Amino acid sequence: MRKLILSLSLLWAMGGMAHAQFTYGTTGMLNMPTADMQRDKTFMVGGGFLEKHATPARWTYDTFNYYLNVTIFPWLEVAYICTLHKAVENDPAYGTGFWVPSTYGRFVNQDRNFAVRLRLWKEGWWKLWTPQIVLGANDALNNSWTEGSKIEMSSARMNGFYSRYYLALTKHLPLNNIGRLGLHAAYVYNRRKDYPLNGPAIGINFRFTLPNYHFLTETLNRLTLMAEYDSHTINFGAEYSFWKDHINAVIQFNRCRYFSGGLVLKVHLK
């Protein structure tokens, strides 16, 4: 029991190594949300290349995104995310003729959305086996344009392309001298007709913590492997930390096939 308590204490001390989800601009796995939280006062800036299958249905082409994210308190994270729009003749959201023909094929605008994550329960608060619980939302409020300038939650067809609401649970299991295992489950919901999310999501990640005997183990200890079902698709990928969790590269294969990748810079302000 003492060894278990010491192992879990070490794991919590490493809690700042939460994984950045560049596709949604928040903490999480690849596409699915988790209950991981960054260290208090962590500032993140990141972005990357999004293959069209890693985006909501509004994007019928590959695109790019960037975001700013800050963990204001240990229990509160907020983010501002922008995803680039390309001018196309037959836009799936705005119809034919919305963009000026001379701009076809060029990135001319961007979708903006806010995200918020609230930790409801910390891992191990009651019993050592109890998971962490987070309530969160992406693109929670949007201008639907359905009735003038009506603001609503999760428009079915208009703006709010990244809309999702979720309740996520996460539990970590230390494996002595090998690594740490993260088990994640969530329920995800929105009202979208073009990109419906309404169901469970599950995921698993593994980060090596091998004894640093030589260069190979030091390299492996910077690597995290991830696999998930995000309630819509099955994906796998990896994250690699270049500098003590300050610079991280993330890759994902959506549907186990389509590549997306991004970079995340973390600064711990406290």
N, C-alpha and C positions, 0 to 999 in steps of 0.2 A: 504493500500500500504506500509506503514511504517513497519507493521508486516512482510509483505512478504519480504521486503528488508533485515530486520534483520535476518529472518530465512535463507535466501539464503546466507547472509554473514557468518552466523554460519556454514552452510553447507560447504562453500568454505574453512573456517578455518579448517574443519575436513578433508580436501582433502587428507591428508596423509594416511587415512584409505582406500586406494585403495586395491583391492583384488588381491592376488597373484594366478596365474594360474599355478599350479605345473605341469600339464600335458604338457605344452609348455614352461615352464620356464620364463614366462613373467607376466605382469599385465593383468588381464582379468577375465572372469567368470570361468566356468568349462573347456570347450573346446573352446567356441567362444571368439573372441577378443572383447574388448571394448575400449572406448576412455578415460577411467580412467588413470591417471598418479600418480605415487608415489611422495612423497615429494622430493624436490631437495636434491641430494646427499644421497639418500637412497640406501643402499647396502643390497641385499638379497641373502641368500643361502638356498637351499631347495631341496626337492626330495621326492620320495615316491614309493608306489607300484602301478603299472599300470596293471589292468586286460586287457587282450588282446583286448577287444572291445573298449577300450579307446585309442588305439594306431592305427597308420596307418596299412594298410593291410600286410605290410612286417612282422609284429610280429604275428605269429600264436600261441604264448604262452604268459603267464603272464611274466612281466618283472619289472624292477626298473629303475628309472632315478635319476639324481641329476643335479643341475645347480647353476651358479653364475650370478647375475644380478645387475646392477648399473644404477641408474638414474643420468647421468652425469650433465645434466641441467634440469630445470623444463620441457623442451620440448623434451628431448632426453633420451631414455632408450635403453640399449644394454644388451644382455645376451649370455651366453655360456652354452649349454645344452648337456648332455650325456645320452644316453639310452642304457642299456645293451643288448648285443647280446648273445643268447644261441646257442651252436653248435647243429645242427639238421641234420639228414641224408639227407632229402629232403628240402633244404633251398629254400623258395619261391623267394628269390632275387638272390642267387648265384648258385642255382642248386644242383644236386646230386654230392657228393664227394668233396665239397669245404672244409669241416671241417675234421679234423683228427678223425677217428672213436672212438679213446680212449677218446675224449673230448665230445662225444654226451651227451646231457642233462645238460651240465655245461655252466655257463656264462664265455665266453672266450674273448669277444671283446666288443666294444661299438661304437655306432653311435654318431657322434659329429655334432652339428650344431650351427649356430649363429642366433640371432634374433635382430631386431632393430625396434624401435617404435618412430615416429616423430609426435609431436603434432602440427597440422596445425592451430587450432583455439581453444581458451580457452572458457570454458563455461561462458556465460553471457558477453562476450566482447562487443557485439553490443547492444543487448537487453537482458533483464533478462531471456527470454525464449529460447535464442539461445543455442544449444547443443555444447558440446566439440567434436572436430574432430581429429582423429589420423589416420595416414597412417603407415602401418607396414608390416613386413615380417618375416617369420621363414624359415630357411634353404634357404635363398634367392639365393645363388650361390653355385653350387656343381660341382664336377668332375664327368661327366656323363660316362666316359669310352667308349662312343660310337665312338669316333674318337681319339684314343690315349688318351691324357690327356686333352681333351677339357673341358673348364669351361663354363657352361651355366646356364641360369635361369630355374629352375623347370624342371629338366629332366623328361621325360615321364615315363621311366621304371627303370633307374639305381639309383644311389645315389640321395640324396635329398628327403628322405622318408617323412620328416616333412614339405616339401615345402608348403607354402601358402603365398599369398599376400592379403591384405585387406585394406579397408577403413571403419572405425568404427565411430559411433556417440553415444554419451551418454548424457543423461539429468537426473538430480536429482531433486526430488520433496520432500520437507520437510513436514512431517505430525506432527504437534505440539504435543508434549508430548506422541507421539506414536513411531515414527521412521522416517526413510528416505527411499524413494523409488528410485531405479535406473532403468531407462529405456534405453535399449541398442539395437542398430541395426547395422548391418555390411554387407558388400558384400565381400565374400571370393572367391579366385580363385587360382587354380594351373593347371599344365598340366599333372598331374599324370594319368596313365591308371589304376593303381591298387588301388588308393585312390583319386578319382576325387573330387575336391571341386570347384564348380562354381555356386554360387547362394547366396541368402540372408540368413542372420542369425539374430535371434532376441532373446532377453533375458530380464529377470527382476530379480532384487534382492531387498531384504528388510532387513534393519538393525534396530533393536530396539533402541530407545532412550527414554526409560521410565524414569520417575522421580525415583531416587534411594531412595526409602522408606525402602527397606529391601533386604535381600539376594537374593530373587527370581528375583526382577527387575534388580539387579546388574548383575546377571548371564545372564539374557535374553539380556541385553545391549551388551554383548560380542558376540552375535550370529548374523550371517547373513544367510539368506535363499536365494537360487538361483534356477532358472529354465531357460532352454534355448532350442532353436533349433539351432544347430551349423552349419546348412546347410547340415548336413549329418544324425544326429541323435537327438532325444529328450532326454535331461538329466536333472536331478535335484540333488541338493546337499546342503551343508552348510559349513560355515567357522566359527571357534570359536577362539577368541583371548584370550590367557591365561595371557598376560602381556602387557597391553597398546599397542597392535598392534605389539609388538616385537616378540612374538612367536604365530604362528597361525597354527591350524590344519584344513585341508580341506578334506572333503569326497565328493565323487560323485557316482551317480548311472547312468552309461551310459545305454541308452535305457530304463531308469527307472528301471533297473534290476541289472546290473553288477557293483560290488563295486570296487572302487579305492580310495586310500587315501594317503595323504602326509603331511609333516610338512614344515613350512617356518619360517626362522629366519630373522628378519629385524633389521638393525642398521642404524640409521640416523646420517650420518657423519657430517652433518651441523646443 
